[in-house]
Amino acid sequence: MNDTPGRLLTLLSLLQTPREWPGSELAERLGVSARTIRRDIERLRELGYPVEATLGAEGGYRLVAGAAMPPLLLDDEEAVAIAVGLRAGAGHAIEGVDEASVRALAKLEQVLPARLRRRVGALQSATVAVARGDGASVDPRTLTTMAAAVAGPERLRFAYRARDGAESRRLVEPYRLVSTGSRWYLVAYDLERDDWRTFRVDRVSEPFATGARFAARPLPVDAAEFVRRGLRGEQTYAVEVTFAAPAEALPDWLRGQEVPVADGCRVRFESGDTPEWLAARLALTGADFTVHAPPALAEAARALASRLARSSPVGA
């Protein structure tokens, strides 16, 4: 392989697999001498890739963790798998899949060749995910468009459907995307209303970046807190639950607001989720719990327990 840049990329792709490569095997794979492999390894090191060499008759090379992350090479199958996985997670606001994941998806889809974008789209359209009860799933393309506009920063236009069903067109300066674990929200400065607003992303359609850059305005509070304050003005309710487990055993979305009690901890928080969905999320913590408020959540938990009991009859 006489093309030095192409050979370096192929070598890097091989080294990014989790194994050690003997120098002779690399030379055979690339059709060059062992001396050329050693020179190429030095070039990669100069570019910031931490390639470690081991001593021995053969001598081996492997890529190790470094202080910074250099560019990562993916083959076609790996790129498609990651894009589909990120799309699936982002589209349903899975807990732990936050704005960083959406930014990663936006970057990956921006550089995917057209043939791979078609494969990702085909896989996405051929699969069906079980959405939460209120149908608050999000088109990943909406998220990636918004994430790119936030990173720009670039003004964004979109159609928006309010809680009462009213339709409007918005021109905003996007600030942050915030995931609550069950929904995505866009925090943005609404230029036509001259004020900060929170938009539920599942109610957004036809988003597009206008190309107009802007200097980001300072948000009076943290973006996550701004969303929390907005949710208190929606259809939210106070929740109080006691868990028969220590606070450190609870998932992150319940941490930071717990109070220790005998043999466990008590948690109080505000929720905008349906009682049925929240009951399922509480059950997935894996800890026994008692609902103190609201009554609708306690009823939903009892109904869920009864349904699960019926699905596993004694002696089955």
N, C-alpha and C positions, 0 to 999 in steps of 0.2 A: 504494500500500500504506500504509494509515493506521495499522496496528498497529505502533508503534515497536519493541517487543521482537521481534516476528516479523520486522520488516524488518532489524533489526540481525543477527539470526541468519542470515537469508538472505544479507546482505552479507558476513558473516564466512565463510560457506560458500563464496561465490564467491572471496573473497580467498585462501582456503587452497588454491586450485588454483595450480600453478606457472606463472603468467603475470602480466603487467601489465595492469590494467584501466583503460582511459580513463574519466574521470569521466562523460562523456556516455553511454557504454555501460552503466555501472552505473545511471545515472539512468533510462535507458530500460528496463533489466531490471526495476527495482524500481518503475517508474511514479511517480517523484518528480522534483523539480528537482535541478539540480546543486548548489544551495546546501544542500539537505537532505542530499545525499550528503556534502558537506564537514562538516556538523554530525555526521552519523553516524560519519564517520571519526574525528573528535575524541573521540566517546564511546568508541569501541573503544580508542583510545590510552589514555584515562583508565582503562579496564578492564585495561590491561596488554598489549594486543596491539600489537606494533611494526609499524605500518603506515607504509610509506615512500611519499612523494609525489615525483613527478618533474615537472620544469618543462616547459613547451612550450605549444603552441596548445591541445592537448587536455588535457594534464595527466593523469598516470596514477597508479595506486595498486597497491601489491603488499605482501604480508605477508612480512617478513624475519625471520631468526633473532634472537631476543632473549636476554637474560641468563637468563630463566626460561621455562618452557613453559606458556603459558596453555591453557585447555581446548581440545580439538580436536574439530571437528565432522566427522562422517562421514555420507555418504549411505547408503542401505540396502545397495547393492551393495558399497561399501567395507567396511562393518561386517561383512557376511557373509563377505567374502573374508578379512579379517584374523582373524576368529574361527575359520574353518575352517583357515587356515594355522597359527595358534597351537595349535589342538587337535591337528593332525597332528604338529607338531614335539614338543609336550609329551608326547603319548601314547607316543612311541618314544624319548624321552630323547636326541634328536639333539644332537650336540656343539654347544655354544654356546647351546642353548636351556635356560636355567637358571631359578632360582626367580623372577627378575624377570619372565621371560616368562610364567610361570604366574600370577603376581600380575596381570599385565596382562590375561591371559585371564579371570581371576576377576572383575576389575572390568568388563571389557567385557560378559561374559555377564550380570552382575548388572543392567546397565542396558538390555540388548537388549529390545525389545518382544517379546511372545509370538509374533507372526507371524514375526519374524526368527529367534527361537530355534528355531522349527519348521523354518525353511529350513536353518539350520546343522545341525540334527540329521538332516534328510533327506539333505543332501549328505554328511555324515559316514557315515551308514549305507549310502550307495550307493557308497562307495569302499572299496577294499581296499589296505592297505599291506603290503609284504613285510616281515614281522617278522624279527628276528634268530633264530638257530638255537634258542635256549633258550626262545623264546616270551615274553620278559619285556616285553611291551607293557603299557601302562597306560591305563585309561579316563581321558580328560581330566577328566571330571566328578569323579573321585576326587581328582585333583590340585587342581582349583579349590576343592573342599570343604576340603581340607587347607590350602591357601594362605590361604583366608579365615579358618580357625580359628587359623592362626599369626598372622595380622595382627590378630585380635580383641583380645587373645588369648582363645581360648575352648576349653574342654575338648572333647575329641573321643572318640567311641566308634566302634569298628569291629570287624569279624570279621577274624581273622588266621590264615593257614595257615603254620605253621613249615616249616623245611627238611625235616623228617622227615614232613611231612604232617599233624601234629597241629593240630587246630582249637581256637581259643580266642577269647574276647571280651575286648577291651581298653578301658580307660578311661585316657586319657593327657592330659598337658598338652603340646601340640605346640610345638616350639621352632624348627626349621628344616627345609626341604626341601633336599636335596642331590642334584645330578645328577653321576654319574661319567662321563657321555658314553654309557653303555650301559644304565644303570639309574637309577631314582629311589629315594631313601631318605628316610624321615621320621625325624628325631631328636626324641625326645620323652621326657618323664618319665612312666614307668608308675606310676600311683598305687597299683595293687593290688600291685605288686612293689616299690614304694618305691625305685626306681632308674632311672637313665637307660637307654634302650634305642634301638636302631636297627631300623627296620622297612622291609623291601623293599616298596615301594608296589605292585608287581605282585602281591603276596600279600595285599593288603588288599581287603576287600569291605564293602559296606554302611556306609560312613563317614557320620557325621552329627555336627554340632556340637550340644552339649547346651544351649547358652545360658548355661552357668555360666562366668563370667569368672574369671581368676586372675592373680596377680602372677608374672611369669616368673622362674623360678629361674636362677641363674648356672650355665652349663655349664662344667665344669672346664677344657675345652680348646675350641679352635675346632671348629665343627660339622663341617667337612670333614675335619679330622684325626680327630675322633671316629669318623666313618664309616670312614676308612682303617684305623684301629686295629681296628674291628669286622670289616672284611673280612679282615684277617690271620688272624682266628680261623675264617673260613669256608674253603671249598675254594679256596684261592689257591695260587699258585706263583710262584717267582722267575723273572723274564725277563731275559735279557741279549742285546742286539742291537746290532750295529755298522752304522751308516748311512754310505754314501758321500756324505755331504752335511754341511754345517756345521750347528751347533746351531740357528742362527737360521732355517734352512729347514724345521725340523721343526714340526709342529702343536703347539698349546698343551698338549695332553694328554701330550706327551712331554718338554716343556720343564722345566727346573729340576732335572733329575737326570742330565744328560748329562756325559760326560767326553771332552774332545778327544783324538783319536788321529790318526795319519797319514791324511790325505785324508778326514777325516770326524769322527765322534764315536761314542762307545759309550754306550748307555743301559741302566740297570738299574732295574727296578721290579717291584712285585707286581701280579698280575692275578688276577681271579676269572672272567674271560671264558673261553669254550671256546677251545681252540687254533685251531679253524677260523675262528671269528669274529675272534680277535686277528690271525691271519694276513691276513685280508681287510683289517682296519684298517691294518695295517702296509703292505700293498701300496698302499693309497689315499694314503699319504704322498707318493707320486710319486718317492721316492728308492730307489736300490738298497740292499739291506740283507742282512746275514748273521746268522742266528740262532745263538747260541752255547748257549742254554739256554731252556727245557727241550727234551729230544729230541722230545716230542710236538708242540711248536710248529714245530720244524724240519721234521718230517714233514708237518704240515698245510700249511706253506708250499710244500714240494715238490709236494704233491698239488694245491694251488691252481695253481701254475705249470704243471704238466702239463695240468690241465683247461683253462686258458686257452690253452695252446699248441695243444691239440686243436681248440679252437673257432675257430682261425684258421690253417687249413692253408696251407702254402707254395704260392704261386701263385694263391690264391683271390682 
